[in-house]
Amino acid sequence: MSRFDRALTREMAVMSASALAALLSIFLVVALVRILGRAALGVLETEAVLPMLAFGVLRFLPVLLSLALFIGVFMSLSRIWRDSEAIIWMGGGVGPWGWTRPVLLFSLPMVLLIAGVSFEGLPWAAKTQAAYEHILKTRDEVSGLAPGMFTEYGQGKRVHFVESVSVDGLRVGNVFVRSQLHGRTDVIVARQGHVRTQENGERFLVLEAGRRYEGNPGEAEFRMGEFDSYAVRIQPQSQDEIRNSPRMLSTLQLWSNPTAVNMGEWVWRMGYPLSTLLLVLLAIPMSYVNPRAGRSLNVVFAILIYVAYYNFVGLSEGWVTHGKLVAWQGLGLVHGGMLLLLTLFFRQRFRGPWAR
């Protein structure tokens, strides 16, 4: 590896790592806010926040890696042109292949990583997330209780609080239950409670030594009563089975059943590594900056190409899924078009300032 290769590879690594750290931080903040919002509404349990955040990171990891790699290569080469280092390197004998070689050596391992995540990691994450969400849905209300915490169900229509839970999870102490029934608020407090299962399989939380208040806050009409024993029906577990979608199927399973939907999913997965490789190669001619003119236009143009390219990759998946194109046509139309654009950019740049 030449001195130019080492210097450029080192700079691309630093820029790509910095870009990945920034993109990952932004993604984590945005995703965490959305997940916490769902948890606050009672749609998602509190204990599921971190697992769902991890699934989200893995699902968007190919995009984050691809964008970070593209930014690292583009900004590194742009800096070389802006500081006039490119003229010195070309004067030392660095030709067209000399610019492409270090970019390929640096990018290919990342492209292989993106391909591995796309082909194996994404279906595993989708399947694992579906199984985890199924477990959360099939848990009854009592099993989701945590001592000292308010737990919401039905998007806030019922709120539970218990001070203590037995080891087997069948007995609770100092219980608070608030629910909305027929437009009125129902509040129950009890000293303790236990779970009882009927012969027909229905389960009830039997509260002991408590009080019940029924009415609406701000209104004078309230009903209050004391009880020695009061049974609250536990919502039955969901019996829905996990439905295998194309997102959960492995690449081998997609090819063993080549329906239009499965081939559309394969085109989408294949688009990640192909688009990453073509974009980093496209960053080479696009990085040329005239030191006297500035680089703002190049940056805007690079962003527009990146966004447009990924939108067309998504469109190609839809075309294949709906049977308008077969898989190889979807790949050839979008990625072949980008390859043609890449060839035109290379011919233009290497005929001009890069050919010196």
Kinemage of the C-alpha trace (Angstrom):
@kinemage 1
@onewidth
@group {chain A} dominant
@subgroup {mainchain}
@vectorlist {calphas} color= white
{ca met a 1} P 0.000 0.000 0.000
{ca ser a 2} L 1.445 3.362 -1.055
{ca arg a 3} L 1.764 6.430 1.134
{ca phe a 4} L -1.212 8.003 -0.664
{ca asp a 5} L -3.357 4.917 -0.008
{ca arg a 6} L -2.489 4.922 3.694
{ca ala a 7} L -3.106 8.649 4.125
{ca leu a 8} L -6.437 8.578 2.278
{ca thr a 9} L -7.624 5.393 4.005
{ca arg a 10} L -6.828 6.842 7.425
{ca glu a 11} L -8.716 10.052 6.678
{ca met a 12} L -11.725 8.186 5.261
{ca ala a 13} L -11.844 5.962 8.347
{ca val a 14} L -11.866 8.964 10.693
{ca met a 15} L -14.516 10.805 8.678
{ca ser a 16} L -16.728 7.733 8.318
{ca ala a 17} L -16.505 6.920 12.037
{ca ser a 18} L -17.391 10.505 12.944
{ca ala a 19} L -20.315 10.501 10.525
{ca leu a 20} L -21.575 7.158 11.856
{ca ala a 21} L -21.378 8.399 15.461
{ca ala a 22} L -23.341 11.549 14.571
{ca leu a 23} L -25.974 9.686 12.540
{ca leu a 24} L -26.376 7.005 15.206
{ca ser a 25} L -26.797 9.648 17.925
{ca ile a 26} L -29.492 11.451 15.938
{ca phe a 27} L -31.285 8.201 15.177
{ca leu a 28} L -31.188 7.050 18.819
{ca val a 29} L -32.641 10.341 20.066
{ca val a 30} L -35.469 10.371 17.510
{ca ala a 31} L -36.279 6.673 17.968
{ca leu a 32} L -36.155 6.905 21.763
{ca val a 33} L -38.590 9.836 21.777
{ca arg a 34} L -41.065 7.896 19.611
{ca ile a 35} L -40.769 4.705 21.678
{ca leu a 36} L -41.139 6.581 24.963
{ca gly a 37} L -44.229 8.275 23.535
{ca arg a 38} L -45.770 4.872 22.840
{ca ala a 39} L -44.838 3.709 26.327
{ca ala a 40} L -46.411 6.825 27.870
{ca leu a 41} L -49.686 6.113 26.052
{ca gly a 42} L -49.714 2.530 27.304
{ca val a 43} L -49.272 1.047 23.830
{ca leu a 44} L -45.860 -0.331 24.798
{ca glu a 45} L -44.651 -1.635 28.131
{ca thr a 46} L -41.813 0.186 29.858
{ca glu a 47} L -39.558 -2.855 29.925
{ca ala a 48} L -39.809 -3.120 26.123
{ca val a 49} L -38.286 0.320 25.439
{ca leu a 50} L -34.648 -0.788 25.180
{ca pro a 51} L -35.335 -3.990 23.182
{ca met a 52} L -37.464 -2.061 20.688
{ca leu a 53} L -34.745 0.571 20.418
{ca ala a 54} L -32.182 -2.154 19.680
{ca phe a 55} L -34.433 -3.675 17.005
{ca gly a 56} L -34.819 -0.241 15.427
{ca val a 57} L -31.063 0.312 15.288
{ca leu a 58} L -30.502 -3.065 13.635
{ca arg a 59} L -33.298 -2.430 11.137
{ca phe a 60} L -31.752 0.870 10.001
{ca leu a 61} L -28.117 -0.191 10.383
{ca pro a 62} L -27.508 -0.765 6.626
{ca val a 63} L -28.755 2.747 5.842
{ca leu a 64} L -26.662 4.315 8.612
{ca leu a 65} L -23.522 2.451 7.534
{ca ser a 66} L -24.069 3.270 3.877
{ca leu a 67} L -24.644 6.974 4.522
{ca ala a 68} L -21.665 7.211 6.903
{ca leu a 69} L -19.398 5.529 4.352
{ca phe a 70} L -20.577 7.825 1.573
{ca ile a 71} L -20.041 10.919 3.742
{ca gly a 72} L -16.579 9.735 4.814
{ca val a 73} L -15.351 9.129 1.270
{ca phe a 74} L -16.930 12.257 -0.192
{ca met a 75} L -15.744 14.639 2.521
{ca ser a 76} L -12.215 13.197 2.597
{ca leu a 77} L -11.709 13.551 -1.158
{ca ser a 78} L -13.348 16.997 -1.146
{ca arg a 79} L -10.899 18.133 1.526
{ca ile a 80} L -7.962 16.958 -0.595
{ca trp a 81} L -9.201 18.999 -3.555
{ca arg a 82} L -10.023 22.045 -1.418
{ca asp a 83} L -6.524 22.126 0.113
{ca ser a 84} L -4.905 21.550 -3.322
{ca glu a 85} L -3.307 18.286 -2.146
{ca ala a 86} L -4.834 16.488 -5.134
{ca ile a 87} L -2.677 18.463 -7.562
{ca ile a 88} L 0.445 17.448 -5.647
{ca trp a 89} L -0.528 13.762 -5.570
{ca met a 90} L -1.380 13.752 -9.271
{ca gly a 91} L 1.921 15.431 -9.992
{ca gly a 92} L 3.554 12.524 -8.172
{ca gly a 93} L 1.976 10.006 -10.534
{ca val a 94} L -1.412 9.213 -8.934
{ca gly a 95} L -3.716 8.435 -11.858
{ca pro a 96} L -7.376 7.393 -12.120
{ca trp a 97} L -6.768 3.951 -10.617
{ca gly a 98} L -4.742 5.541 -7.850
{ca trp a 99} L -7.864 7.361 -6.657
{ca thr a 100} L -10.149 4.372 -7.010
{ca arg a 101} L -7.912 1.737 -5.389
{ca pro a 102} L -7.853 3.102 -1.788
{ca val a 103} L -11.577 3.825 -1.912
{ca leu a 104} L -12.315 0.231 -2.928
{ca leu a 105} L -9.894 -1.231 -0.369
{ca phe a 106} L -11.543 0.816 2.383
{ca ser a 107} L -15.161 0.374 1.236
{ca leu a 108} L -15.343 -3.302 0.277
{ca pro a 109} L -15.194 -4.657 3.880
{ca met a 110} L -17.989 -2.262 4.846
{ca val a 111} L -20.014 -3.265 1.785
{ca leu a 112} L -19.644 -6.925 2.782
{ca leu a 113} L -20.763 -6.062 6.314
{ca ile a 114} L -23.812 -4.236 4.952
{ca ala a 115} L -24.606 -7.229 2.732
{ca gly a 116} L -24.384 -9.572 5.730
{ca val a 117} L -26.670 -7.379 7.823
{ca ser a 118} L -29.092 -6.991 4.912
{ca phe a 119} L -29.299 -10.677 3.982
{ca glu a 120} L -29.113 -12.240 7.459
{ca gly a 121} L -29.415 -9.575 10.148
{ca leu a 122} L -32.595 -7.870 8.923
{ca pro a 123} L -34.744 -11.035 8.644
{ca trp a 124} L -33.445 -12.235 12.022
{ca ala a 125} L -34.292 -8.881 13.617
{ca ala a 126} L -37.771 -8.820 12.057
{ca lys a 127} L -38.518 -12.362 13.210
{ca thr a 128} L -37.131 -11.804 16.707
{ca gln a 129} L -39.023 -8.531 17.090
{ca ala a 130} L -42.291 -10.178 16.010
{ca ala a 131} L -41.755 -12.990 18.534
{ca tyr a 132} L -40.958 -10.485 21.286
{ca glu a 133} L -44.046 -8.387 20.518
{ca his a 134} L -46.129 -11.574 20.509
{ca ile a 135} L -44.865 -12.427 23.995
{ca leu a 136} L -45.820 -8.942 25.202
{ca lys a 137} L -49.314 -9.275 23.723
{ca thr a 138} L -49.935 -12.696 25.257
{ca arg a 139} L -48.991 -11.573 28.749
{ca asp a 140} L -51.984 -10.870 30.959
{ca glu a 141} L -52.340 -7.708 33.027
{ca val a 142} L -51.126 -9.195 36.295
{ca ser a 143} L -47.924 -10.650 34.842
{ca gly a 144} L -46.982 -7.194 33.569
{ca leu a 145} L -47.249 -5.539 36.973
{ca ala a 146} L -44.081 -4.218 38.569
{ca pro a 147} L -44.008 -3.162 42.233
{ca gly a 148} L -43.895 0.588 42.766
{ca met a 149} L -44.769 1.460 39.156
{ca phe a 150} L -47.935 2.574 37.402
{ca thr a 151} L -48.807 0.260 34.497
{ca glu a 152} L -51.205 1.306 31.727
{ca tyr a 153} L -53.365 -0.921 29.540
{ca gly a 154} L -55.657 -0.165 26.629
{ca gln a 155} L -53.965 3.184 25.880
{ca gly a 156} L -54.582 4.481 29.389
{ca lys a 157} L -58.134 3.173 29.842
{ca arg a 158} L -56.949 1.109 32.798
{ca val a 159} L -54.084 1.924 35.189
{ca his a 160} L -52.717 -0.471 37.811
{ca phe a 161} L -50.387 0.163 40.729
{ca val a 162} L -49.192 -2.353 43.308
{ca glu a 163} L -46.764 -1.828 46.135
{ca ser a 164} L -45.558 -5.434 46.253
{ca val a 165} L -45.819 -8.647 44.212
{ca ser a 166} L -45.187 -12.176 45.489
{ca val a 167} L -42.437 -14.326 44.009
{ca asp a 168} L -44.921 -16.475 42.076
{ca gly a 169} L -46.743 -13.354 40.834
{ca leu a 170} L -50.126 -14.515 42.160
{ca arg a 171} L -50.470 -12.201 45.174
{ca val a 172} L -50.174 -8.412 45.290
{ca gly a 173} L -50.239 -5.903 48.130
{ca asn a 174} L -51.674 -2.361 48.401
{ca val a 175} L -53.445 -2.274 45.043
{ca phe a 176} L -54.689 0.759 43.088
{ca val a 177} L -56.820 0.319 39.938
{ca arg a 178} L -58.273 3.151 37.841
{ca ser a 179} L -60.419 2.422 34.810
{ca gln a 180} L -62.845 4.141 32.446
{ca leu a 181} L -66.292 2.509 32.361
{ca his a 182} L -69.169 3.940 30.311
{ca gly a 183} L -67.813 7.458 30.463
{ca arg a 184} L -67.182 7.394 34.214
{ca thr a 185} L -64.013 6.961 36.233
{ca asp a 186} L -63.815 3.937 38.499
{ca val a 187} L -61.131 3.864 41.224
{ca ile a 188} L -60.460 0.845 43.417
{ca val a 189} L -57.993 0.645 46.291
{ca ala a 190} L -57.415 -2.533 48.262
{ca arg a 191} L -55.055 -3.812 50.919
{ca gln a 192} L -54.154 -6.969 49.008
{ca gly a 193} L -55.256 -9.264 46.214
{ca his a 194} L -54.683 -12.614 44.595
{ca val a 195} L -55.243 -14.281 41.224
{ca arg a 196} L -58.036 -16.834 40.904
{ca thr a 197} L -58.698 -19.029 37.868
{ca gln a 198} L -62.245 -20.233 37.139
{ca glu a 199} L -63.121 -23.629 35.754
{ca asn a 200} L -63.779 -22.132 32.321
{ca gly a 201} L -60.229 -20.755 32.244
{ca glu a 202} L -61.076 -17.111 32.941
{ca arg a 203} L -58.818 -15.376 35.435
{ca phe a 204} L -59.756 -12.743 38.007
{ca leu a 205} L -57.791 -10.494 40.315
{ca val a 206} L -59.627 -10.819 43.625
{ca leu a 207} L -59.107 -7.716 45.749
{ca glu a 208} L -59.605 -7.856 49.506
{ca ala a 209} L -60.433 -5.217 52.125
{ca gly a 210} L -60.819 -2.196 49.901
{ca arg a 211} L -62.938 0.673 48.651
{ca arg a 212} L -64.434 1.624 45.309
{ca tyr a 213} L -65.103 5.158 44.038
{ca glu a 214} L -67.169 5.836 40.915
{ca gly a 215} L -67.739 9.225 39.281
{ca asn a 216} L -66.083 11.928 37.249
{ca pro a 217} L -63.423 14.331 38.565
{ca gly a 218} L -64.874 17.818 39.147
{ca glu a 219} L -68.459 16.590 39.618
{ca ala a 220} L -70.241 16.317 42.943
{ca glu a 221} L -71.999 13.046 42.136
{ca phe a 222} L -69.811 10.219 43.413
{ca arg a 223} L -70.593 6.739 44.603
{ca met a 224} L -68.415 5.133 47.210
{ca gly a 225} L -68.547 1.645 48.676
{ca glu a 226} L -66.468 -0.681 50.796
{ca phe a 227} L -65.962 -4.372 50.127
{ca asp a 228} L -64.376 -7.396 51.696
{ca ser a 229} L -63.808 -9.077 48.345
{ca tyr a 230} L -64.043 -7.672 44.810
{ca ala a 231} L -63.105 -9.488 41.589
{ca val a 232} L -61.630 -7.689 38.565
{ca arg a 233} L -61.525 -9.707 35.350
{ca ile a 234} L -58.060 -10.101 33.860
{ca gln a 235} L -58.055 -9.518 30.126
{ca pro a 236} L -57.598 -12.855 28.323
{ca gln a 237} L -54.374 -13.534 26.531
{ca ser a 238} L -54.220 -12.914 22.819
{ca gln a 239} L -54.164 -16.120 20.800
{ca asp a 240} L -52.995 -14.548 17.553
{ca glu a 241} L -50.200 -16.456 15.905
{ca ile a 242} L -47.088 -14.897 14.443
{ca arg a 243} L -47.559 -14.380 10.721
{ca asn a 244} L -44.436 -14.813 8.646
{ca ser a 245} L -43.996 -11.853 6.335
{ca pro a 246} L -41.319 -11.576 3.623
{ca arg a 247} L -39.305 -9.371 5.985
{ca met a 248} L -38.858 -12.386 8.306
{ca leu a 249} L -37.816 -14.885 5.651
{ca ser a 250} L -34.180 -15.693 5.018
{ca thr a 251} L -32.698 -15.028 1.595
{ca leu a 252} L -32.684 -18.756 0.852
{ca gln a 253} L -36.388 -18.976 1.715
{ca leu a 254} L -37.131 -16.047 -0.586
{ca trp a 255} L -35.453 -17.820 -3.487
{ca ser a 256} L -37.105 -21.160 -2.695
{ca asn a 257} L -40.505 -19.481 -3.093
{ca pro a 258} L -39.949 -16.810 -5.782
{ca thr a 259} L -43.291 -15.016 -5.611
{ca ala a 260} L -43.529 -11.368 -6.627
{ca val a 261} L -43.642 -10.244 -2.991
{ca asn a 262} L -40.626 -12.352 -2.030
{ca met a 263} L -38.628 -11.150 -5.021
{ca gly a 264} L -39.500 -7.560 -4.148
{ca glu a 265} L -38.048 -8.138 -0.686
{ca trp a 266} L -34.922 -9.671 -2.244
{ca val a 267} L -34.497 -6.656 -4.534
{ca trp a 268} L -34.764 -4.399 -1.480
{ca arg a 269} L -32.088 -6.340 0.431
{ca met a 270} L -29.818 -6.530 -2.598
{ca gly a 271} L -30.146 -2.788 -3.035
{ca tyr a 272} L -28.261 -2.014 0.187
{ca pro a 273} L -24.795 -3.343 -0.770
{ca leu a 274} L -25.135 -2.453 -4.462
{ca ser a 275} L -26.154 1.132 -3.771
{ca thr a 276} L -23.410 1.533 -1.174
{ca leu a 277} L -20.696 0.390 -3.598
{ca leu a 278} L -21.945 2.566 -6.447
{ca leu a 279} L -22.357 5.617 -4.225
{ca val a 280} L -18.834 5.490 -2.791
{ca leu a 281} L -17.439 5.155 -6.324
{ca leu a 282} L -19.614 8.060 -7.415
{ca ala a 283} L -18.166 10.115 -4.563
{ca ile a 284} L -14.761 10.037 -6.298
{ca pro a 285} L -15.634 12.208 -9.326
{ca met a 286} L -18.240 14.206 -7.382
{ca ser a 287} L -15.669 15.265 -4.790
{ca tyr a 288} L -13.776 17.509 -7.233
{ca val a 289} L -13.825 21.051 -5.873
{ca asn a 290} L -12.452 24.134 -7.532
{ca pro a 291} L -10.666 25.911 -4.661
{ca arg a 292} L -11.780 29.254 -6.061
{ca ala a 293} L -15.441 28.287 -6.420
{ca gly a 294} L -16.193 26.544 -3.106
{ca arg a 295} L -17.828 23.192 -2.465
{ca ser a 296} L -21.412 24.073 -1.455
{ca leu a 297} L -22.857 23.118 -4.835
{ca asn a 298} L -21.113 19.741 -4.791
{ca val a 299} L -22.460 18.929 -1.317
{ca val a 300} L -26.030 19.815 -2.296
{ca phe a 301} L -25.720 17.808 -5.505
{ca ala a 302} L -24.353 14.791 -3.591
{ca ile a 303} L -27.254 14.901 -1.114
{ca leu a 304} L -29.820 15.102 -3.919
{ca ile a 305} L -28.281 12.135 -5.750
{ca tyr a 306} L -28.167 10.060 -2.547
{ca val a 307} L -31.820 10.756 -1.673
{ca ala a 308} L -33.034 10.223 -5.244
{ca tyr a 309} L -31.100 6.963 -5.557
{ca tyr a 310} L -32.571 5.451 -2.396
{ca asn a 311} L -36.060 6.558 -3.405
{ca phe a 312} L -35.655 4.740 -6.721
{ca val a 313} L -34.439 1.644 -4.874
{ca gly a 314} L -37.681 1.721 -2.885
{ca leu a 315} L -39.679 2.209 -6.079
{ca ser a 316} L -37.983 -0.779 -7.690
{ca glu a 317} L -39.074 -2.940 -4.759
{ca gly a 318} L -42.671 -1.791 -5.253
{ca trp a 319} L -42.551 -2.458 -8.993
{ca val a 320} L -41.283 -6.000 -8.447
{ca thr a 321} L -43.720 -6.647 -5.568
{ca his a 322} L -46.712 -5.627 -7.709
{ca gly a 323} L -45.531 -7.687 -10.677
{ca lys a 324} L -44.721 -4.783 -12.971
{ca leu a 325} L -41.091 -5.898 -13.251
{ca val a 326} L -39.187 -9.094 -12.541
{ca ala a 327} L -36.303 -9.061 -10.063
{ca trp a 328} L -33.437 -8.665 -12.556
{ca gln a 329} L -35.295 -5.866 -14.341
{ca gly a 330} L -35.803 -3.987 -11.071
{ca leu a 331} L -32.115 -4.282 -10.239
{ca gly a 332} L -30.954 -3.434 -13.744
{ca leu a 333} L -33.191 -0.415 -14.170
{ca val a 334} L -32.153 1.394 -10.986
{ca his a 335} L -28.604 0.205 -10.363
{ca gly a 336} L -27.804 0.008 -14.059
{ca gly a 337} L -28.906 3.615 -14.409
{ca met a 338} L -26.670 4.610 -11.506
{ca leu a 339} L -23.772 2.691 -13.078
{ca leu a 340} L -24.312 4.620 -16.316
{ca leu a 341} L -24.322 7.902 -14.396
{ca leu a 342} L -21.138 6.824 -12.608
{ca thr a 343} L -19.438 6.080 -15.950
{ca leu a 344} L -20.400 9.491 -17.324
{ca phe a 345} L -19.051 11.249 -14.228
{ca phe a 346} L -15.760 9.368 -14.425
{ca arg a 347} L -15.336 10.153 -18.120
{ca gln a 348} L -16.026 13.815 -17.493
{ca arg a 349} L -13.707 14.196 -14.506
{ca phe a 350} L -10.786 12.167 -15.798
{ca arg a 351} L -10.844 14.065 -19.075
{ca gly a 352} L -10.572 17.316 -17.143
{ca pro a 353} L -8.705 18.197 -13.969
{ca trp a 354} L -8.196 14.552 -12.869
{ca ala a 355} L -6.211 13.719 -16.024
{ca arg a 356} L -3.378 16.090 -15.148
